[in-house]
Amino acid sequence: MRMLHLPEPFAGKGGLMMNHFMILALLLPLRTCYTTYSQQESNVFPVTYLNVSKDLDLQRLLVEWDVVKSAHDAELAISFEIQVRRLDEATTVWTEFLNVTLDKLGKPLHWSWDSDIPLECMSHAVRIRSKAKSSKIWSQWSLWETVPGLDTSNRSGPQIFPKEKFLAEGSDITLCCIGGKGQTIKEFSVYPAVDVFKYTNSQVRLLTVENLSHDKGSNIHVYCYDEDERLYQAAFFVGKPPDTPKDFYCQTQDMKRVTCTWTEGETYLYGQNLPRYTLSKTSFFSSQG
């Protein structure tokens, strides 16, 4: 039996050629993946500026942010994911996606969020990340930008919020009592007794009263006791906004003084809290030609 033996140089050369081909075959997909990733990575535009403020009259967070100038110059279609959290809670309380198309003016972007609890009660924080419409990769999250509540202040005694004393019938309201620095709130309650949802830590207590009604009284009282058994309280009036006046009628006897009457409807408010009405004057002129 004869066996065929390849010359050593030929066999070695073939082996090298085969190994070289296998290395190329392995490197080509890696190079393609790296190129694709690099292209996608170049389309990532992280948030470069973030500012958060609050409007206490509206109980609203005001958010302003921006990305790099090159994204504006390209008039990029971009998505933002915005998260809001309260610093005393482990999870986010709000997540929203915002789609915008940037323009070359390079103006910062704006967004607002209405809080369901008084902003004084707790510190709030916001963070944002972005993704170009043409990319599948999200940028890194911005750092949390915090707006302090009164839970971080150096007050000497507890306070109750909100400060607004008039509440609309049928609405929901969240109340809070914030202890002074280092103080513990032992009890926070409402009268007349109604069904409430409670949240508490040692310094901040929240009460949420749903579907406020005047049936149990035209106002509600809240009581807050600190660790020294000192009492802090506030009263809130429950009523209805004034209706559009009905059966409106005016008359005059001397063309100088006008007497008007109307039916105002029930507001459930009384005394100093009664609604005030203003009569607008309108002049009528006629001409004869």
C-alpha positions as CSV (number, residue, x, y, z in Angstrom):
1,M,0.0,0.0,0.0
2,R,1.3,3.4,-0.9
3,M,0.7,6.5,1.1
4,L,0.9,10.0,-0.3
5,H,3.0,12.4,1.7
6,L,3.0,16.1,1.0
7,P,6.3,17.9,1.1
8,E,6.9,19.7,4.4
9,P,7.2,23.2,2.9
10,F,3.9,22.8,1.0
11,A,2.0,21.5,4.0
12,G,3.3,24.3,6.3
13,K,2.4,27.0,3.7
14,G,-1.1,25.7,3.4
15,G,-1.6,25.6,7.1
16,L,-0.5,29.2,7.4
17,M,-2.9,30.2,4.6
18,M,-5.7,28.4,6.3
19,N,-5.0,30.0,9.7
20,H,-4.7,33.5,8.1
21,F,-8.1,33.0,6.4
22,M,-9.7,31.9,9.7
23,I,-8.3,35.0,11.5
24,L,-9.7,37.2,8.8
25,A,-13.1,35.5,9.0
26,L,-13.2,36.1,12.7
27,L,-12.0,39.7,12.6
28,L,-14.4,40.9,9.8
29,P,-17.6,40.6,11.9
30,L,-15.8,42.2,14.9
31,R,-14.8,45.1,12.7
32,T,-18.3,45.4,11.4
33,C,-19.8,45.4,14.9
34,Y,-17.2,48.0,16.1
35,T,-18.0,50.2,13.1
36,T,-21.8,50.0,13.7
37,Y,-21.3,50.6,17.4
38,S,-19.1,53.6,16.7
39,Q,-21.6,55.1,14.3
40,Q,-24.4,54.7,16.9
41,E,-22.2,56.0,19.7
42,S,-21.6,59.2,17.7
43,N,-25.3,59.8,17.6
44,V,-25.5,60.0,21.4
45,F,-26.2,63.5,22.7
46,P,-26.2,63.5,26.6
47,V,-27.7,66.3,28.5
48,T,-25.1,69.1,29.1
49,Y,-27.2,71.4,31.2
50,L,-30.1,70.9,33.6
51,N,-31.8,73.3,36.0
52,V,-34.9,72.7,38.1
53,S,-36.9,75.4,39.9
54,K,-40.3,75.5,41.5
55,D,-43.4,77.7,41.3
56,L,-45.1,77.4,44.7
57,D,-48.2,79.3,43.7
58,L,-48.9,76.7,41.0
59,Q,-47.2,73.8,42.9
60,R,-45.2,73.1,39.7
61,L,-41.6,72.0,38.9
62,L,-40.0,74.0,36.1
63,V,-37.3,72.1,34.2
64,E,-34.8,73.6,31.7
65,W,-32.1,71.6,29.9
66,D,-30.0,71.4,26.8
67,V,-27.7,69.2,24.7
68,V,-24.6,69.9,22.7
69,K,-24.6,72.6,19.9
70,S,-24.0,70.0,17.2
71,A,-27.4,68.4,17.9
72,H,-29.1,71.8,17.3
73,D,-27.0,72.5,14.2
74,A,-28.2,69.2,12.7
75,E,-31.8,70.0,13.6
76,L,-31.9,66.6,15.2
77,A,-35.1,64.7,16.0
78,I,-34.5,63.5,19.5
79,S,-36.4,61.8,22.4
80,F,-35.9,62.6,26.1
81,E,-36.9,60.4,29.1
82,I,-37.6,62.6,32.1
83,Q,-37.9,61.1,35.6
84,V,-39.0,62.8,38.9
85,R,-38.5,61.3,42.3
86,R,-39.0,62.4,45.9
87,L,-35.9,62.0,47.9
88,D,-37.6,60.2,50.7
89,E,-38.9,57.5,48.4
90,A,-36.9,54.8,46.7
91,T,-38.8,54.8,43.4
92,T,-39.5,57.5,40.8
93,V,-43.0,59.1,41.0
94,W,-43.2,60.2,37.4
95,T,-41.7,59.1,34.1
96,E,-42.4,60.9,30.8
97,F,-41.1,60.7,27.2
98,L,-40.8,63.8,25.2
99,N,-40.2,63.9,21.4
100,V,-38.8,67.1,19.9
101,T,-37.0,68.4,16.8
102,L,-34.2,70.7,17.7
103,D,-33.6,73.9,15.7
104,K,-30.5,75.9,14.9
105,L,-31.4,78.7,17.3
106,G,-30.0,76.5,20.1
107,K,-32.5,77.5,22.7
108,P,-32.8,75.4,25.9
109,L,-35.7,73.0,26.2
110,H,-38.5,73.4,28.8
111,W,-40.9,71.0,30.6
112,S,-43.1,71.4,33.7
113,W,-44.6,69.0,36.1
114,D,-47.5,69.6,38.5
115,S,-47.0,67.9,41.9
116,D,-49.9,66.0,43.6
117,I,-48.5,67.0,47.0
118,P,-47.3,70.4,48.2
119,L,-43.7,70.9,47.0
120,E,-42.9,72.2,50.5
121,C,-43.4,68.8,52.0
122,M,-40.5,66.9,50.4
123,S,-37.4,67.5,48.3
124,H,-37.9,66.6,44.6
125,A,-35.3,65.6,42.1
126,V,-35.2,65.4,38.2
127,R,-32.9,63.6,35.8
128,I,-33.0,63.3,32.0
129,R,-31.4,61.1,29.3
130,S,-31.7,61.4,25.5
131,K,-31.8,59.2,22.3
132,A,-31.6,60.4,18.7
133,K,-34.4,59.1,16.6
134,S,-31.9,57.6,14.2
135,S,-30.1,55.7,17.0
136,K,-31.0,52.8,19.3
137,I,-28.7,53.9,22.1
138,W,-29.7,56.0,25.0
139,S,-27.3,58.5,26.5
140,Q,-26.2,58.2,30.1
141,W,-28.5,59.7,32.7
142,S,-27.8,63.2,33.8
143,L,-27.1,63.7,37.5
144,W,-30.2,64.2,39.7
145,E,-31.0,67.9,40.0
146,T,-32.6,68.5,43.4
147,V,-35.1,71.2,44.5
148,P,-35.1,71.2,48.3
149,G,-38.3,71.1,50.3
150,L,-38.8,72.4,53.8
151,D,-37.9,68.9,55.1
152,T,-34.3,70.0,54.7
153,S,-34.6,73.5,56.3
154,N,-33.5,74.6,59.8
155,R,-36.9,75.6,61.1
156,S,-37.5,75.4,64.8
157,G,-41.1,74.2,64.7
158,P,-43.6,72.2,62.6
159,Q,-45.6,73.6,59.7
160,I,-48.7,72.5,57.8
161,F,-49.2,72.7,54.1
162,P,-50.8,73.7,51.8
163,K,-51.3,77.3,52.8
164,E,-54.3,77.7,50.6
165,K,-57.4,77.6,52.8
166,F,-60.2,77.2,50.3
167,L,-60.8,73.7,48.8
168,A,-63.2,72.8,46.1
169,E,-66.0,70.3,46.8
170,G,-65.3,67.0,45.1
171,S,-61.6,67.5,44.8
172,D,-58.8,65.5,46.4
173,I,-56.2,67.2,48.7
174,T,-52.9,66.0,50.2
175,L,-51.9,67.7,53.4
176,C,-48.6,67.5,55.2
177,C,-47.0,68.3,58.5
178,I,-43.3,68.9,58.5
179,G,-41.4,68.8,61.8
180,G,-38.6,71.2,62.6
181,K,-35.0,70.1,62.2
182,G,-34.4,66.9,64.2
183,Q,-38.0,66.8,65.3
184,T,-40.4,63.8,65.1
185,I,-44.0,64.2,64.2
186,K,-46.0,61.7,66.4
187,E,-49.5,62.2,65.1
188,F,-51.2,63.9,62.1
189,S,-55.0,63.7,61.9
190,V,-58.1,65.3,60.3
191,Y,-61.5,66.2,61.7
192,P,-64.3,65.4,60.8
193,A,-62.9,61.9,60.4
194,V,-62.8,60.8,56.8
195,D,-61.2,58.0,54.8
196,V,-57.6,59.0,54.2
197,F,-54.4,57.5,52.7
198,K,-51.4,58.1,55.0
199,Y,-47.7,58.3,54.4
200,T,-45.2,58.9,57.1
201,N,-41.6,59.1,58.1
202,S,-40.2,60.5,61.3
203,Q,-40.2,64.1,60.2
204,V,-42.9,64.3,57.5
205,R,-46.5,63.1,57.6
206,L,-48.9,63.2,54.7
207,L,-52.7,62.8,54.6
208,T,-54.6,62.5,51.4
209,V,-58.4,63.2,51.6
210,E,-60.4,62.2,48.6
211,N,-63.7,63.6,47.3
212,L,-64.0,66.5,49.7
213,S,-67.6,67.1,50.8
214,H,-69.4,69.9,52.7
215,D,-71.9,67.3,54.0
216,K,-69.8,66.7,57.1
217,G,-69.2,70.4,57.7
218,S,-68.1,73.4,55.7
219,N,-64.5,73.0,56.8
220,I,-62.0,70.5,58.0
221,H,-59.4,70.7,60.7
222,V,-56.0,69.1,60.8
223,Y,-54.0,68.5,63.9
224,C,-50.3,67.9,64.2
225,Y,-48.5,66.8,67.3
226,D,-44.7,66.8,67.7
227,E,-42.6,64.7,70.0
228,D,-43.1,67.2,72.9
229,E,-46.9,66.9,72.5
230,R,-47.2,70.4,71.2
231,L,-50.2,71.0,69.0
232,Y,-50.2,72.7,65.6
233,Q,-53.4,73.0,63.6
234,A,-55.0,74.5,60.5
235,A,-58.5,74.9,59.1
236,F,-59.5,74.4,55.5
237,F,-62.9,75.6,54.0
238,V,-64.7,73.3,51.6
239,G,-67.0,75.0,49.2
240,K,-68.0,75.5,45.5
241,P,-66.8,78.2,43.1
242,P,-69.5,80.8,42.5
243,D,-71.9,79.9,39.6
244,T,-72.6,82.3,36.8
245,P,-75.2,84.7,38.2
246,K,-78.7,83.8,37.1
247,D,-81.9,85.9,36.8
248,F,-79.7,89.0,36.5
249,Y,-81.7,92.2,36.4
250,C,-80.8,95.9,36.8
251,Q,-82.9,99.0,37.0
252,T,-82.5,102.7,37.6
253,Q,-84.8,105.5,38.6
254,D,-82.6,108.6,37.9
255,M,-80.0,107.3,35.3
256,K,-77.3,107.9,38.0
257,R,-77.7,105.0,40.3
258,V,-78.3,101.4,39.2
259,T,-79.6,98.6,41.4
260,C,-79.0,95.0,40.2
261,T,-80.2,91.7,41.6
262,W,-79.3,88.1,40.7
263,T,-79.4,84.6,42.0
264,E,-75.9,83.5,43.0
265,G,-76.2,79.8,43.8
266,E,-74.9,77.9,46.8
267,T,-71.2,78.1,47.6
268,Y,-71.3,76.7,51.2
269,L,-69.1,79.6,52.3
270,Y,-70.2,82.1,54.8
271,G,-69.0,85.2,56.8
272,Q,-65.7,86.6,55.6
273,N,-65.4,83.8,53.1
274,L,-68.5,84.7,51.1
275,P,-67.7,85.4,47.4
276,R,-67.4,89.0,46.3
277,Y,-69.0,90.1,43.0
278,T,-67.9,93.0,40.8
279,L,-70.3,94.8,38.4
280,S,-68.7,95.8,35.1
281,K,-69.9,99.1,33.6
282,T,-70.6,99.3,29.9
283,S,-71.5,102.5,28.1
284,F,-74.0,102.5,25.2
285,F,-74.0,105.3,22.6
286,S,-76.4,105.8,19.8
287,S,-76.1,108.1,16.8
288,Q,-78.6,109.4,14.4
289,G,-77.6,110.2,10.9
